[in-house]
Amino acid sequence: MKWLKRFLAVVALLVLLAATAIYFTPLDTYVPEIERALSAELNEPVKIKHLKFGALPFPHLALENIEIGERDGIALQSVKIIFDIRSLFGAQRVIRHVILKNGSVTQAQLEKLFVLLQSAAAAPPPFRVEELQFTGIRLAAPKFALESLEGKLEFAPDGSLARAWFALDGKKATATLRPQPGNTYAVEAQANAWSPPNHPAIKLTSLNVNGVLAETRFDAKNFSAEIYGARIAGGALLEWKPEWRLALRLDAAEGKLERLLPLLNTRAVMASGDLRGKGSLSARGTTAMALPGNLKIDAEAEIKNATLHVPGSFHQALALDAARTHLSGTLAEITLSGLRGKLYGGSVEGSAVIRSSDASVRADVVFGDIAIGPVAQALSNDVTLSGTLEGKAKFSVKAKEFARFPQNLQLDGEFRIRNGVLRKVDMVQAASNPLKEGNKGGTTSFTELSSLLSVDADGYHFKDVKVSSGAFNAEGQLDVSPQQQLSGLLDTDVKGTATLISMPLAISGSLSDPVLRPTKSALAGASVGTALMGPGLGTALGIKAGNLLNKLFGSRKEKTGEKNESKPGK
């Protein structure tokens, strides 16, 4: 009996296949008529390669390789139309689902469909669609494209749109639209771990937007976003007719500098601290792609508990207690006005300009009551200096060349340090003992140290240097090379018990090992004066005479304190 059961099973299967074969029979002979009907309805040429009818799981039509419109129109790999069987014999046919898979659509064709949907309620067709689904669709617009677009459109009984839902990148970004009076739509959009099209470097941790969409504008009543740990909240208005316009309001923005710094695409600078701000952004242009280049900024920014470090150039990070400024301008050039900062017990005030064309910063600042010790230690371990700093400076620096700091710095300014101590050198001892060769070590206490300062690719240049401390005074100049070699000259005056000793000192050595020694003319004068008139007055007069002769007839190297080495064979 087993063979009989198997035979009956095979016969039943053949009967089933025969009964359902009609549902999968190609209906290509009806394609021309359907193309003409759809072309008249859509006012666009329509082409269909294949047409089939299926019964499972629900009765449906299957269209393959569809094209709507002329060149750069709508292209779809497949369209499935699922009917409501109960409505086939009624006055109005109902299509439960239209499912589009794998294709492309242009922005122009999408705008035409949008207008068609708006007019559907005024002139309903003889059939009604309840739901339109699509997956794997590419939306092409001028200068950008949306890949893997999916969504669902739900329609009311009168044919009007009841709800629309869209998704990108596997539902990482979604948007829901609901119709409102006046041909507008309420919009709710969300995104998580998503990067906008054509901007992979921008990684949004989260985004939430609520607004109203109209035919020519989108009004984002409020939005909130998180990017690289920074939280932003505000509102925005985007218009695209008659031209593209953007007005964005930042009610609050806060984040960490260390997490936002990668957006600048530089590894030469390390920074940390708390950043807060608020303000507005605006732009207009003939296309959407023109908006970033025309963006205007008007905002307030505040930084607290910040540090700045340039590895390889700074030995320690510079600390900034707090800073505030007003930002204005465009992405090409941002002006920082009303700049105020607090650091190391003092303050900085001024303005700055940031230019994106060469990634440069130009600033004009005034500073005062700053403890110079930590600043000097941050710039160099070889300088040990204390006191209170004040002054002013104008400088420019290129951010992309921070690894070359300070060679990439251009600075002109002046400063004054009060009640300080300079270690590794004793100016009083060097000036008081002219016959001692090469004074090293010790400390110099001073009431005031002032100088003009310029910085360029050749190093630091101190001019009109003045040092005063009771019985000791000095004037001169000093150059520090990029290799931290010293070259300079100081004219010193030391008040003794009965006489005033004036001693020109040549500065040499390096920052880590500075050397002070009397100039050769001063030593020669001291020796002659002491021999002729005895120590004390004779030594002092001899030094003055030697110094005068050096100024009149001495070599440039001795006048500036440079080491005068003899050439071989001479």
C-alpha positions in Angstrom: 0.0 0.0 0.0 3.0 2.3 0.4 3.3 2.7 -3.4 -0.4 3.7 -3.6 0.1 6.5 -1.0 3.2 7.8 -2.8 1.3 7.7 -6.2 -1.6 9.7 -4.8 0.8 12.2 -3.2 2.4 12.8 -6.6 -0.9 13.1 -8.4 -2.1 15.6 -5.7 1.1 17.7 -6.2 0.6 17.7 -10.0 -3.0 18.8 -9.6 -1.9 21.6 -7.3 0.8 22.8 -9.7 -1.7 22.8 -12.6 -4.2 24.8 -10.6 -1.7 27.5 -9.7 0.3 27.6 -12.9 -1.9 30.3 -14.3 -0.9 32.6 -11.5 2.7 32.5 -12.5 2.1 32.7 -16.2 3.8 35.7 -17.9 1.4 38.4 -19.0 3.7 40.3 -21.2 1.0 40.7 -23.9 -0.8 43.2 -21.5 2.4 45.3 -21.0 1.8 47.9 -23.7 -1.7 48.6 -22.5 -0.5 49.0 -18.9 2.3 51.2 -20.0 -0.1 53.5 -21.8 -2.5 53.7 -18.7 0.4 54.5 -16.3 1.9 57.0 -18.6 -1.4 58.9 -18.9 -1.8 58.8 -15.1 1.7 59.9 -14.2 2.2 62.2 -17.2 5.6 60.5 -17.8 6.6 57.7 -20.2 6.6 54.3 -18.6 8.4 51.1 -19.7 7.9 47.6 -18.2 9.9 44.6 -19.3 7.9 41.8 -17.7 4.5 41.3 -16.1 3.5 38.3 -14.0 0.6 37.3 -11.8 1.0 35.4 -8.5 -1.3 33.9 -5.9 0.9 33.3 -2.9 0.9 34.4 -0.2 -1.7 36.9 -1.6 -2.9 37.5 -5.1 -0.5 40.0 -6.7 1.0 41.4 -9.8 4.8 41.4 -10.3 6.4 44.0 -12.6 10.1 43.7 -13.5 12.6 46.3 -14.7 10.4 49.4 -14.7 11.5 52.8 -16.0 9.4 56.0 -15.4 10.4 59.2 -17.2 13.0 60.1 -19.7 16.7 59.8 -19.0 17.7 60.1 -15.3 14.1 59.2 -14.2 12.9 56.4 -12.0 14.4 52.9 -12.4 13.1 49.9 -10.4 14.2 46.3 -10.4 10.8 45.0 -9.2 7.3 46.2 -8.2 4.8 44.0 -6.4 1.2 45.0 -6.3 -1.0 43.1 -3.7 -4.7 43.4 -4.1 -7.6 43.4 -1.7 -9.7 40.5 -3.1 -12.9 41.8 -1.5 -12.7 45.0 -3.4 -12.2 43.6 -6.9 -16.0 43.5 -7.5 -16.7 46.8 -5.8 -17.0 50.4 -7.3 -13.4 51.2 -6.2 -10.6 48.7 -6.3 -8.2 48.6 -3.3 -4.5 47.8 -3.5 -3.3 46.8 -0.1 0.4 47.1 -0.7 2.8 48.4 -3.5 6.3 47.2 -2.8 9.2 48.7 -4.7 12.6 47.0 -4.5 16.1 48.1 -5.6 16.2 51.1 -7.9 17.0 54.7 -8.2 15.1 58.0 -8.4 16.2 61.6 -9.0 15.3 64.6 -7.0 13.3 66.1 -9.9 11.2 63.0 -10.3 10.6 62.9 -6.5 9.3 66.5 -6.5 6.9 65.5 -9.3 5.6 62.6 -7.3 5.2 64.9 -4.3 2.9 67.2 -6.3 1.0 64.2 -7.6 0.3 62.9 -4.1 -0.9 66.3 -3.0 -3.5 66.4 -5.8 -4.6 62.8 -5.3 -7.4 63.8 -2.9 -8.8 66.3 -5.3 -9.1 63.8 -8.1 -9.1 60.2 -6.7 -8.3 57.5 -9.2 -10.6 54.5 -9.8 -8.3 52.4 -7.5 -7.0 53.2 -4.0 -3.6 52.4 -2.6 -3.4 51.8 1.1 0.4 51.5 1.5 3.5 52.0 -0.5 6.7 50.3 0.6 10.2 50.6 -0.9 13.7 49.3 0.0 17.2 49.5 -1.6 16.4 52.8 -3.4 19.1 55.3 -4.4 18.0 59.0 -4.3 20.2 61.1 -6.7 20.3 64.9 -6.2 22.7 67.5 -7.5 26.2 66.9 -5.9 25.0 64.3 -3.4 23.2 61.0 -3.2 21.3 58.9 -0.6 22.1 55.2 -0.7 20.0 52.3 0.6 16.9 54.4 1.2 13.8 52.6 2.5 10.4 53.7 3.7 6.7 53.4 3.9 3.8 55.7 2.7 0.4 55.1 4.3 -2.7 56.6 2.6 -6.1 57.6 3.9 -9.4 56.3 2.3 -9.6 59.5 0.2 -6.2 58.8 -1.3 -4.3 61.5 0.6 -1.1 60.8 2.5 -1.7 59.8 6.1 1.8 59.0 7.2 5.3 58.7 5.7 8.3 56.9 7.2 11.8 57.0 5.8 15.1 55.3 6.8 18.8 55.4 5.8 21.8 53.1 6.4 19.9 50.3 8.0 17.6 52.5 10.0 20.5 54.4 11.6 18.6 57.6 10.6 14.8 57.7 10.4 12.1 60.4 9.7 8.3 60.3 10.1 6.0 62.8 8.4 2.3 63.4 9.2 0.1 65.8 7.1 -1.1 69.0 8.7 -3.5 71.7 7.5 -2.1 74.1 4.8 -0.2 71.4 2.8 2.4 71.1 5.6 3.8 68.0 7.4 4.9 67.5 11.0 8.3 65.9 11.0 10.1 63.8 13.6 13.6 62.7 12.8 16.1 60.6 14.7 19.6 59.3 14.1 22.0 57.1 16.1 25.7 56.4 15.3 25.2 57.9 11.8 27.3 59.9 9.4 25.6 62.3 6.9 26.0 61.5 3.2 29.4 62.5 1.8 30.7 63.4 5.2 32.1 60.2 6.8 34.3 62.1 9.2 31.2 63.6 11.0 29.9 60.9 13.3 26.6 61.8 15.0 26.1 59.9 18.3 22.5 61.0 18.3 20.1 63.4 16.7 16.5 64.4 17.4 14.6 66.9 15.3 11.0 68.1 15.5 9.7 70.5 12.8 7.3 71.4 10.0 7.9 70.7 6.3 6.3 72.8 3.6 6.7 72.9 -0.1 9.7 75.3 -0.1 10.9 75.3 3.5 11.6 73.2 6.6 11.2 74.8 10.0 13.0 72.7 12.7 11.3 74.1 15.8 13.8 72.4 18.0 16.6 69.9 17.7 19.2 68.2 19.9 22.4 66.4 18.9 25.5 64.7 20.3 28.7 64.6 18.3 32.1 63.6 19.7 30.8 64.0 23.2 29.5 67.5 22.5 25.8 68.2 23.1 24.0 70.8 21.0 20.4 72.1 21.2 18.5 74.8 19.3 16.3 75.4 16.2 16.8 76.0 12.5 15.0 77.2 9.3 15.9 75.9 5.9 14.4 77.3 2.7 15.2 76.3 -0.9 13.0 78.6 -3.0 13.6 81.1 -4.5 17.2 80.4 -3.2 18.7 78.2 -0.5 18.8 79.9 2.9 19.7 78.6 6.4 19.2 80.2 9.8 20.3 78.1 12.7 19.9 79.0 16.4 22.2 77.5 19.0 20.5 77.7 22.4 23.2 75.7 24.1 26.4 73.9 23.1 28.8 72.1 25.4 31.6 69.6 25.0 35.2 68.5 25.7 38.0 70.0 23.7 39.9 66.7 23.7 37.1 65.0 21.9 36.3 67.9 19.4 40.0 68.4 18.4 40.0 65.5 15.8 37.5 67.5 13.7 40.4 69.9 13.0 42.4 67.0 11.5 45.6 67.9 13.3 47.8 65.7 15.6 50.4 68.4 16.3 48.3 69.9 19.1 46.8 68.3 22.2 44.1 70.2 24.2 41.6 69.5 26.9 39.0 71.5 28.8 35.3 72.3 29.0 33.7 74.2 26.1 30.4 76.1 26.2 28.7 78.4 23.7 25.5 79.8 22.1 24.7 82.0 19.1 23.5 81.7 15.6 24.6 80.6 12.1 23.2 81.8 8.8 23.9 81.2 5.1 22.4 81.6 1.6 23.3 80.4 -1.8 22.0 79.2 -5.2 22.5 75.6 -4.3 22.6 73.5 -1.0 26.3 72.8 -1.6 27.0 76.6 -1.5 25.7 77.0 2.0 28.8 75.9 4.0 31.0 78.3 2.1 28.7 81.2 2.8 28.1 80.4 6.4 28.2 83.3 8.8 28.8 82.9 12.5 27.7 85.1 15.5 28.3 83.3 18.8 29.6 83.5 22.3 32.1 80.9 23.5 33.6 80.0 26.9 36.4 77.6 27.9 37.2 76.4 31.4 39.9 74.3 33.0 41.8 74.0 29.7 45.3 72.8 28.7 47.3 73.2 25.5 50.2 71.0 24.7 52.4 70.7 21.6 54.4 67.5 21.8 58.0 67.9 20.8 57.9 71.7 21.3 56.3 72.2 24.7 57.9 70.4 27.6 54.7 70.8 29.6 51.1 71.7 28.9 50.1 75.3 29.3 47.1 75.7 31.6 44.2 78.1 31.1 41.7 78.6 34.0 39.0 80.3 31.9 38.5 82.3 28.6 35.6 84.0 26.9 35.2 85.5 23.5 32.7 86.6 20.8 33.0 84.8 17.4 31.9 86.4 14.2 32.7 86.0 10.5 32.7 83.0 8.1 34.3 79.6 8.0 37.0 81.2 5.8 37.8 83.8 8.5 36.6 83.9 12.1 37.2 86.9 14.3 37.5 86.5 18.1 36.7 89.8 19.7 36.5 90.8 23.4 38.9 87.9 24.2 39.4 87.6 28.0 41.3 84.8 29.7 42.7 83.9 33.1 45.8 81.9 33.6 48.5 81.5 36.3 47.1 84.2 38.5 46.9 86.8 35.8 44.8 87.8 32.8 45.0 88.1 29.0 42.8 90.4 26.8 42.7 91.1 23.1 41.4 89.8 19.8 42.3 87.2 17.2 41.6 86.2 13.6 41.5 82.5 12.4 41.9 81.9 8.7 41.2 78.6 7.1 43.0 79.2 3.9 46.4 78.8 5.6 45.2 77.5 9.0 46.7 80.5 10.7 45.9 82.4 13.8 46.7 86.1 14.2 46.3 87.8 17.6 46.9 91.1 19.4 46.9 90.7 23.2 47.7 92.5 26.4 48.6 90.5 29.5 49.4 91.2 33.2 50.0 89.7 36.6 50.9 86.3 35.2 53.3 84.1 37.2 56.1 83.6 34.6 57.6 80.4 36.3 55.1 77.8 35.0 55.0 79.5 31.5 58.8 79.3 31.2 58.8 75.7 32.4 56.2 74.7 29.9 58.2 76.2 27.0 61.6 74.9 28.2 63.1 72.9 31.0 66.3 74.8 30.7 64.8 78.2 31.8 64.2 78.7 35.5 62.6 82.0 36.0 60.2 83.5 38.5 58.3 86.8 38.9 55.2 88.5 37.7 54.8 89.1 33.9 53.0 91.9 32.1 53.2 93.2 28.5 51.6 93.1 25.1 52.3 91.3 21.8 51.1 90.8 18.3 51.7 87.3 16.8 50.7 84.9 14.1 51.1 81.1 14.0 50.1 78.3 11.6 48.2 75.5 13.2 49.3 72.9 10.6 52.9 73.6 11.5 52.6 73.5 15.3 55.2 70.6 15.3 57.8 73.3 14.3 57.0 75.6 17.2 58.4 78.1 17.8 59.9 78.3 14.2 56.4 78.7 12.9 55.7 81.6 15.2 56.0 85.3 14.2 55.8 87.6 17.2 56.6 91.2 18.1 56.0 92.5 21.6 57.3 93.9 24.9 57.2 92.6 28.4 58.1 93.4 32.0 58.8 91.0 34.8 58.7 92.3 38.4 60.3 90.9 41.6 61.8 87.8 40.1 64.7 85.5 40.2 66.7 84.2 37.2 68.6 81.0 38.0 71.7 79.4 36.4 73.4 82.8 36.1 74.7 85.5 38.5 75.0 88.8 36.7 76.2 90.7 39.8 79.1 88.2 40.4 80.1 88.3 36.7 80.2 92.1 36.6 82.0 92.4 40.0 84.8 90.0 39.1 86.0 91.1 35.6 89.2 89.0 35.8 87.3 85.8 36.4 87.0 83.8 33.2 83.5 82.4 32.4 81.0 82.9 35.2 78.5 80.0 35.4 75.7 79.1 37.8 74.2 81.2 40.6 71.1 83.3 40.6 70.2 86.9 39.8 67.5 88.6 41.8 65.9 91.6 40.2 63.3 94.2 40.9 62.4 94.6 37.2 63.4 92.9 34.0 62.0 94.3 30.7 62.7 93.9 27.0 61.4 94.1 23.5 60.8 90.6 22.0 60.6 89.3 18.5 60.3 85.7 17.5 60.8 84.2 14.0 62.3 81.2 12.3 65.8 82.3 13.5 64.8 82.1 17.2 64.0 84.6 20.0 65.4 88.1 19.8 65.5 90.3 23.0 66.3 93.9 22.4 66.5 96.9 24.8 66.9 94.5 27.7 66.9 96.2 31.0 67.6 94.6 34.4 67.5 96.6 37.7 67.9 95.5 41.3 69.1 98.0 43.9 72.9 98.3 43.3 72.8 96.5 40.0 71.6 97.6 36.6 72.1 96.2 33.1 71.1 97.0 29.5 71.7 95.1 26.3 70.4 92.5 23.9 70.2 88.7 23.6 69.5 86.2 20.8 68.4 82.6 21.4 68.8 80.3 18.3 66.4 77.4 17.5 69.2 75.2 18.8 68.9 77.2 22.1 72.4 78.7 21.7 72.9 82.1 23.3 74.5 85.2 21.9 74.3 88.7 23.4 75.8 91.6 25.3 75.0 93.3 28.6 76.3 96.7 29.8 76.2 96.3 33.6 76.7 98.8 36.4 77.4 97.6 40.0 77.6 100.0 42.9 80.5 99.2 45.1 81.5 100.6 48.4 83.1 103.7 46.9 83.0 103.4 43.1 80.6 102.4 40.3 81.8 99.4 38.3 80.6 99.4 34.7 81.3 96.0 33.0 80.2 94.9 29.5 79.4 91.2 29.6 79.3 88.8 26.7 76.6 86.2 26.8 77.3 82.7 25.3 76.7 79.1 25.9 73.2 77.6 25.9 69.9 77.8 27.8 70.9 74.8 29.8 74.5 76.1 30.4 74.7 79.9 30.1 78.0 81.7 30.3 78.8 85.3 31.2 82.2 86.7 30.6 83.6 90.3 30.3 84.3 91.3 26.7 88.0 91.2 25.6 88.2 95.0 25.4 86.8 95.3 28.9 89.4 92.8 30.2 92.2 94.5 28.4 91.1 97.9 29.8 90.8 96.5 33.3 94.3 95.1 33.2 95.8 98.4 31.9 93.8 100.5 34.4 94.8 98.4 37.3 98.5 98.4 36.3 98.6 102.2 35.9 96.3 103.4 38.7 95.9 100.4 40.9 92.8 98.3 41.7 89.5 99.9 42.3 89.4 103.3 40.6 92.1 102.3 38.0 90.2 99.0 37.2 86.9 100.9 36.7 88.4 103.6 34.6 90.2 101.0 32.5 87.0 99.0 31.9 85.2 102.2 30.8 88.0 103.1 28.4 88.1 99.6 26.9 84.4 99.6 26.5 84.5 103.0 24.8 87.2 101.9 22.4 85.2 98.7 21.7 82.1 100.7 20.8 84.1 102.9 18.4 86.5 100.4 16.8 85.5 96.9 18.0 84.3 94.1 15.7 80.6 93.3 15.2 80.9 90.0 17.0 82.4 91.5 20.1 79.8 94.3 20.1 77.0 91.8 20.0 78.6 89.3 22.3 79.1 86.6 19.6 82.0 84.3 20.2 85.0 85.4 18.0 86.8 82.2 17.1 90.1 82.2 15.3 90.4 80.6 11.9 92.9 77.7 11.5 96.4 78.9 10.7 96.0 82.3 12.2 
